[in-house]
């Protein structure tokens, strides 16, 4: 996957909090293809924009 990192979120967020997934979902709602990947060395979740077509959120958001 080739993409551009647009946001980074610490991996140690509160239980039940998914800020990186929520950020990616907002971008997908706007038609931007975005996914979340984990940077294990940096211990952060990265929101990455790709040139692929946007897919609906798997979490549903409702």
C-alpha positions in Angstrom: 0.0 0.0 0.0 1.2 3.4 -0.9 -0.3 6.4 0.9 0.2 9.6 2.8 0.1 9.7 6.7 -2.4 12.4 7.6 -2.8 11.8 11.4 -1.1 9.9 14.2 -2.7 8.8 17.5 -1.0 7.2 20.5 -1.8 3.6 21.0 -2.4 3.9 24.7 -5.8 5.7 24.5 -8.6 4.9 26.9 -10.3 1.6 26.6 -13.1 1.7 24.1 -11.7 4.8 22.4 -10.9 4.5 18.7 -9.8 8.0 17.6 -7.8 6.8 14.6 -10.7 4.7 13.3 -13.1 7.6 13.9 -10.8 9.9 12.0 -10.5 7.5 9.1 -14.3 7.0 9.0 -14.8 10.8 8.8 -12.5 10.9 5.8 -14.2 8.0 4.1 -17.6 9.8 4.6 -16.1 12.7 2.6 -15.1 10.2 -0.2 -11.4 10.1 0.7 -9.9 6.6 0.9 -8.4 6.2 4.4 -7.2 3.3 6.5 -5.6 2.8 9.9 -2.2 1.1 10.3 -0.2 0.4 13.4 3.4 1.7 13.7 4.7 -0.9 16.2 8.0 0.8 16.7 6.4 4.2 17.3 3.5 2.7 19.3 1.0 4.8 17.3 -1.9 4.3 15.0 -1.5 6.1 11.7 -4.4 7.3 9.5 -3.2 6.8 5.9 -4.9 8.3 2.8 -4.5 6.1 -0.3 -5.4 6.6 -3.9 -7.8 3.7 -3.9 -11.5 4.3 -3.9 -13.0 4.9 -0.5 -14.8 1.9 1.2 -17.6 2.2 3.7 -16.6 1.9 7.4 -16.7 -1.6 8.8 -17.8 -0.2 12.2 -21.0 1.2 10.8 -20.8 4.4 12.8 -24.3 4.2 14.1 
